[in-house]
Amino acid sequence: MKIATAVLLVLMSATPLLSQWQSVGDVNSVTHVPGGIELRTSGATVRVTALSPSVVRVRYAKGDSLPKRDSFAVVENTGFTAPSTNPKESADAIEFSTGKLIVRVEKASARVVFLSPDNKVMLQDHPNYPVVWNGSEFRVYKSMPADEHYFGLGDKAGPLDHRDSAFTMWNMDAFGWQQGTDPVYKSIPFFIGMRGGAAYGVFLDNTWRSSFDFGKQSRDYLSFGSDGGDLDYYFFYGPDPKQVISDYTALTGRMPLPPLFALGFQQSRYSYYPESRVRRIASELRKRKIPADVIYLDIHYLDRFTPFTLNKEYFPDFAKMVGDLAQQNLKVVTIVDLHLANRKGYRPFEEGAAGDHFLKDPDGSTYVAPVWPGPSVFPDFTREATRRWFGTLYRELVGMGVRGIWNDMNEPAIFETPTKTMPLDTVHRVDVSGGGERKTSHREIHNVVGHENVHATYDGLLKLQPDSRPFVLTRAAFAGSQRYAATWTGDNQATWSHYGMTLPTLLSLGLSGYTFVGNDVGGFDGSPTADLLTRWMQVGAFTPLFRNHTAFGTRDQEPWVHGPEHEAIRRRFIEARYRLLPYIYTLFEESSRTGTPVMRPLFLEFPKEQDVATIGTQFMFGPGLLVAPKLTEMLDPYPIVLPKGDWYDYWTGLRVEHPASPARTPGGGTRLTAEPSLGEMPVFVRAGAIIPHQPLVQSTEETPNGPLELRVYPGSNCNGTVYADDGKSFEYRKGQFFRQRFTCDLTPKSIQVDMSAPTGSFVPWWKQVALTIYGTQGAPKEVKLGTRLLSDWKYDPASKSLSVTVPVSREKMELTVGY
C-alpha cells in the first residue's frame, strides 16, 4: 500500500529507519460486540464502541486481543447509557449509528470516520496509514480541514486557538515559562475541534509522554501519539461545544461543589512569616475594609521546609494564630509538598518507611533526591494504601483549624537534575482493579503523580472532616484532576506579557474540564508596577480562583501597596466580586453538575458566530457577563467585539448603542473601541440575562444585610437562576439547597418578570428581593405583583431603570411593569 507523501515525511523525520514503523493493516474480520464492533487486522485488534449516543471509544492493540486496563482519568459511574448500534457491513466498510452520530470503519487500513447525522465528516483518519507503531511508540493521523480550530490541552502558553502549533504532555516545573514554553505544569490530553459552528472532542487516555500536532508538521493533518502505553481514545460529538465538555467531564469527573469561602479573595505570598506579619496582613485587610476570605502560608511556616512540621521560632503558637484569624473570618490554607524528609526521627518518614510507602530505585532501594527539606523520599501515590496513609498526615493541621491544603512541587519537581524530575526508571507500584498490584516505571506514571497526590489529599481531608467540603489547590494535574483540586497556572512573572497570557491559559483549562482555575494575580516572579497590579486585580475579580501571590524577595503585593488611588480601585473590584457572589456560586453549582466552565471563551456561548471563534482577549463570565480587559501597557485604544444581539454596560446599566457600519462584524456583532481609564475595565451584560447580587460583605462568613438584588436586562430568551446552600457541608445532596429560576418577557406595553417557586428545603439569608429592571421605556403607568398594585417603586431616568422590592415567597410570583 502506498504511503501518503505527507505521512512519509513525518515518519522519516521521526526515525531514520522507516521500516521500524508499522501500520495497523487492512481489516480481516469483524465481530459485533455490545455497543459496536471489534476488528482484526494482520497485526492488530481494533475495538470501536459507543458509550452513549455522543461518545465513542476507540481502542487499538497489537495482536489478537485487547488487554485489560485501568484508567487514572475515567470515573466508574459516567452516567452514560450505551445505545443499540446494529452495525452494517459492506464490501468496503463497517458502519453503525448511535442515534446521534455515524461511525464508519473502512476495511482498508481500518480507517475510522466520524460523521454527523446528515453524513458530514466531523473527524476522519488520514487516508493512508492512519495509525502507525514504532515499537512501543504510536501515532494517529487525522485529516485537518483548512477552516478548523483547536482548543484545550490544559494550561498551554500560547494563543487560545492551537492551530499551527504542536505540544507535549509532560508535567514540568516550568519556572520562568514564557509565551510558547512547552511543556508546562499540566498534561490534559483532551482537545476540542470547531468548524462551522460544530464541535467535537478527542481524549487520549494515555499517561505516558504524549504529543499533539495541529498542523505544525503539515497543513494537511493533525496527529497525536505517545512514547508508550495504550492507544485508547474517546471521540465526543457535540455539535454544541458545551455538550462536548459535558460528556468529557462525565467521563473524567467534574469539579465537586467547593466551599463558599474559596470563591472569595485570597491573599498569599512566598512567604508570610513570622506570625506577627501574618497577623498584620489580616489586620490591614479588615482595617482597610478590603473583603477577603483566605491567607496562605508558604514553606516558611515549616521547620526546615519539611512537610507536616511547624517552625516554632516563627510560629510559637500556630493553633492560636489560626483560631484568632478565624475570629476575623479569615481561613488559613497551608502549603504541603509531596516530598518528605529522609530523616530519622521525623514521624512521616518513620511511618512511611515502616509501611513501605516510598518510591523505589530499580535495585529495590528507596529513591532519595534533593528538594526543599534536603534529601527527600516520595510516597508512591498510585497505591491506595499509601494514599490512605498520606491522608492521615493532615490530622494535626486540620485539628488546628487549617481549612485548605495547597499541594505544590507535584510534577514531581526535583532539585539538582537537568530534567527537573526523577529518573524515568524509578519504580512505581500501581493498584490493579480486582486486587494486587503491578510494577511500572516513572515513564508511565510521571504525568499522574500530581493527580494521585491531590487524590490522597482530598480523600484524607474528607475522612478527617466528613461534613466539610475540602479545598485543595494543585500545581500539577492530569485529565480528571478537577474532581480533587482547584489549580493555578504556576510560577508566572510580573510582566505585562504574562498578564496578557492570563486569559488564553485559563480559558484553555476551562475547555479542558477544569473549572476552578486561576493564576498568581500580579505575577509570581518579580514585582509588578502599580498599574500592572491594578489591571491584574481587575481581571482577577472575574476569574474563578482569585488569589494574589508573589515570590520570595519581591516587593509587597497586597492591595494597599502603591498608595490610596490604586488601593481604592483594587478594593472596588474586590467588592464587585463579593456583590456578585450569588451569581458566581450559582455558576459553580451548575459547573459541578454539567462541567461547563465558569470562565468561558466567547465561542462557547456563541458557537455559530465565526467572528468570535478564536478570540482569547475577552471572555464570558458565565452566560451573562462579557469581560474585555485592557491587556497591554500601551496607551492606544483597543478593539472589543460584542457578539450579535443587544448588550448593556454592566457598570451603568445603559444599553450599548449599535454603531453603524463599518463598526459591525460580518456576523452581525458590534465592534467597539475601548480606552478605559486606570480605574475602569469594560464589562457588558448580555440582553436577556438576570444577574443576582448581594449586599457587600467583608467575607463569606458574614451574612449579607439586605435583600437579594436581581438585575434584569430584558432581551430574547430572558432568564436567570440563583442557587444557595450553607456553603460548607454536603447537606445540599440531601435536598438542603435553594434554587429559584427567573424569566422575563418584553412586549411593546409591558415587562413581566416571573419568579418561579423555589426548589429545595434550604432557607437562604434574604427576606426580600430587590429587582432592578434596565432598559425600560420610561416611568411606568403601573407596577403589579400578581394582581396587587405596587406604589413603592422608583424610576431612574439616568440609568433608564426601574427598582422595586418584593417579599420572598415560596410560591410563584409575577411582577408586571405596564406602560
WODAQUI-V786996 format. One record per backbone hydrogen bond with DSSP energy under -1.0 kcal/mol. NH is the residue of the N-H (numbers start at 0). CO is the residue of the C=O. If there is no record, write none. Layout:
# WODAQUI-V786996
nh=NH co=CO
nh=NH co=CO
This chain:
# WODAQUI-V786996
nh=7 co=3
nh=8 co=4
nh=9 co=5
nh=10 co=6
nh=11 co=7
nh=12 co=8
nh=13 co=9
nh=14 co=10
nh=19 co=16
nh=20 co=17
nh=21 co=132
nh=23 co=130
nh=26 co=106
nh=27 co=39
nh=28 co=39
nh=30 co=37
nh=32 co=35
nh=35 co=32
nh=36 co=47
nh=37 co=30
nh=38 co=45
nh=39 co=28
nh=40 co=43
nh=44 co=60
nh=45 co=38
nh=46 co=58
nh=47 co=36
nh=48 co=56
nh=49 co=34
nh=50 co=54
nh=51 co=54
nh=55 co=234
nh=56 co=48
nh=57 co=232
nh=58 co=46
nh=59 co=230
nh=60 co=44
nh=62 co=42
nh=74 co=250
nh=87 co=94
nh=89 co=92
nh=93 co=104
nh=94 co=87
nh=95 co=102
nh=96 co=84
nh=97 co=100
nh=101 co=114
nh=102 co=95
nh=103 co=112
nh=104 co=93
nh=105 co=110
nh=106 co=91
nh=110 co=107
nh=112 co=103
nh=113 co=122
nh=114 co=101
nh=115 co=119
nh=118 co=115
nh=121 co=113
nh=122 co=113
nh=124 co=111
nh=125 co=140
nh=131 co=138
nh=132 co=21
nh=133 co=136
nh=136 co=133
nh=137 co=225
nh=138 co=131
nh=139 co=223
nh=140 co=129
nh=141 co=221
nh=142 co=123
nh=143 co=219
nh=147 co=144
nh=148 co=193
nh=150 co=191
nh=152 co=189
nh=155 co=153
nh=157 co=155
nh=161 co=149
nh=163 co=213
nh=164 co=161
nh=166 co=211
nh=168 co=209
nh=171 co=183
nh=173 co=171
nh=175 co=490
nh=176 co=173
nh=179 co=156
nh=180 co=177
nh=186 co=476
nh=189 co=187
nh=190 co=201
nh=191 co=150
nh=192 co=199
nh=193 co=148
nh=194 co=197
nh=197 co=194
nh=198 co=238
nh=199 co=192
nh=200 co=235
nh=201 co=190
nh=202 co=233
nh=203 co=188
nh=204 co=231
nh=205 co=203
nh=209 co=168
nh=210 co=224
nh=211 co=166
nh=212 co=222
nh=213 co=164
nh=221 co=141
nh=222 co=212
nh=223 co=139
nh=224 co=210
nh=225 co=137
nh=226 co=208
nh=231 co=229
nh=232 co=57
nh=233 co=202
nh=234 co=55
nh=235 co=200
nh=236 co=53
nh=237 co=198
nh=243 co=239
nh=244 co=240
nh=245 co=241
nh=246 co=242
nh=247 co=243
nh=248 co=244
nh=249 co=245
nh=250 co=246
nh=251 co=247
nh=252 co=248
nh=259 co=726
nh=261 co=258
nh=262 co=259
nh=263 co=260
nh=265 co=545
nh=266 co=293
nh=267 co=547
nh=269 co=549
nh=274 co=313
nh=276 co=273
nh=277 co=273
nh=278 co=274
nh=279 co=275
nh=280 co=276
nh=281 co=277
nh=282 co=278
nh=283 co=279
nh=284 co=280
nh=285 co=281
nh=286 co=282
nh=287 co=283
nh=289 co=284
nh=291 co=697
nh=292 co=264
nh=293 co=264
nh=294 co=330
nh=295 co=266
nh=296 co=332
nh=300 co=297
nh=301 co=298
nh=305 co=302
nh=310 co=300
nh=311 co=309
nh=314 co=310
nh=320 co=316
nh=321 co=317
nh=322 co=318
nh=323 co=319
nh=324 co=320
nh=325 co=321
nh=326 co=322
nh=328 co=325
nh=329 co=324
nh=330 co=292
nh=332 co=294
nh=333 co=403
nh=334 co=296
nh=335 co=405
nh=339 co=376
nh=341 co=374
nh=342 co=340
nh=345 co=342
nh=349 co=345
nh=350 co=346
nh=351 co=347
nh=352 co=348
nh=353 co=349
nh=354 co=350
nh=355 co=352
nh=356 co=351
nh=358 co=377
nh=359 co=426
nh=360 co=364
nh=363 co=360
nh=366 co=358
nh=368 co=375
nh=370 co=373
nh=373 co=370
nh=375 co=368
nh=376 co=339
nh=379 co=356
nh=380 co=378
nh=382 co=379
nh=386 co=382
nh=387 co=383
nh=388 co=384
nh=389 co=385
nh=390 co=386
nh=391 co=387
nh=392 co=389
nh=393 co=390
nh=394 co=391
nh=397 co=393
nh=398 co=394
nh=399 co=395
nh=400 co=397
nh=401 co=396
nh=402 co=331
nh=403 co=331
nh=404 co=470
nh=405 co=333
nh=406 co=472
nh=412 co=408
nh=413 co=419
nh=414 co=369
nh=419 co=416
nh=425 co=422
nh=426 co=359
nh=427 co=439
nh=429 co=437
nh=430 co=381
nh=431 co=435
nh=434 co=431
nh=437 co=429
nh=439 co=427
nh=441 co=425
nh=442 co=423
nh=443 co=440
nh=444 co=440
nh=445 co=441
nh=447 co=444
nh=448 co=445
nh=451 co=447
nh=452 co=448
nh=453 co=449
nh=454 co=450
nh=455 co=451
nh=456 co=452
nh=457 co=453
nh=458 co=454
nh=459 co=455
nh=460 co=456
nh=461 co=457
nh=462 co=458
nh=463 co=459
nh=464 co=460
nh=467 co=464
nh=468 co=727
nh=472 co=404
nh=473 co=485
nh=474 co=406
nh=480 co=477
nh=482 co=479
nh=483 co=480
nh=484 co=480
nh=485 co=471
nh=486 co=515
nh=487 co=473
nh=488 co=517
nh=491 co=489
nh=493 co=524
nh=494 co=492
nh=498 co=494
nh=499 co=495
nh=500 co=496
nh=501 co=498
nh=504 co=500
nh=505 co=501
nh=506 co=502
nh=507 co=503
nh=508 co=504
nh=509 co=505
nh=510 co=506
nh=512 co=509
nh=513 co=508
nh=516 co=514
nh=517 co=486
nh=520 co=518
nh=520 co=546
nh=522 co=519
nh=524 co=491
nh=532 co=528
nh=533 co=529
nh=534 co=530
nh=535 co=531
nh=536 co=532
nh=537 co=533
nh=538 co=534
nh=539 co=535
nh=540 co=536
nh=541 co=538
nh=542 co=539
nh=544 co=516
nh=547 co=265
nh=548 co=520
nh=550 co=523
nh=553 co=550
nh=560 co=557
nh=566 co=562
nh=567 co=563
nh=568 co=564
nh=569 co=565
nh=570 co=566
nh=571 co=567
nh=572 co=568
nh=573 co=569
nh=574 co=570
nh=575 co=571
nh=576 co=572
nh=577 co=573
nh=578 co=574
nh=579 co=575
nh=583 co=579
nh=584 co=580
nh=585 co=581
nh=586 co=582
nh=587 co=583
nh=588 co=584
nh=589 co=585
nh=590 co=586
nh=591 co=587
nh=592 co=589
nh=593 co=589
nh=594 co=590
nh=599 co=619
nh=603 co=600
nh=604 co=601
nh=605 co=601
nh=608 co=605
nh=611 co=608
nh=618 co=626
nh=619 co=599
nh=620 co=624
nh=621 co=597
nh=624 co=620
nh=625 co=683
nh=626 co=618
nh=627 co=681
nh=637 co=673
nh=639 co=671
nh=641 co=669
nh=647 co=684
nh=648 co=653
nh=649 co=682
nh=652 co=648
nh=655 co=646
nh=662 co=659
nh=664 co=668
nh=667 co=664
nh=669 co=641
nh=670 co=662
nh=671 co=639
nh=673 co=637
nh=679 co=676
nh=683 co=625
nh=684 co=647
nh=685 co=623
nh=686 co=645
nh=687 co=712
nh=688 co=685
nh=689 co=718
nh=690 co=710
nh=692 co=708
nh=693 co=578
nh=701 co=698
nh=707 co=767
nh=708 co=692
nh=709 co=769
nh=710 co=690
nh=711 co=771
nh=712 co=688
nh=718 co=687
nh=719 co=741
nh=721 co=739
nh=723 co=737
nh=732 co=729
nh=733 co=730
nh=734 co=731
nh=735 co=730
nh=736 co=734
nh=737 co=723
nh=738 co=758
nh=739 co=721
nh=741 co=719
nh=742 co=753
nh=743 co=717
nh=744 co=751
nh=746 co=749
nh=750 co=816
nh=751 co=744
nh=752 co=814
nh=753 co=742
nh=754 co=812
nh=755 co=740
nh=758 co=738
nh=760 co=734
nh=761 co=736
nh=768 co=805
nh=769 co=707
nh=770 co=803
nh=771 co=709
nh=772 co=801
nh=773 co=711
nh=775 co=799
nh=780 co=817
nh=781 co=817
nh=783 co=815
nh=784 co=787
nh=785 co=813
nh=787 co=784
nh=789 co=782
nh=792 co=790
nh=793 co=802
nh=795 co=800
nh=800 co=795
nh=801 co=772
nh=802 co=793
nh=803 co=770
nh=805 co=768
nh=807 co=766
nh=812 co=754
nh=814 co=752
nh=815 co=783
nh=816 co=750
nh=817 co=781
nh=818 co=748
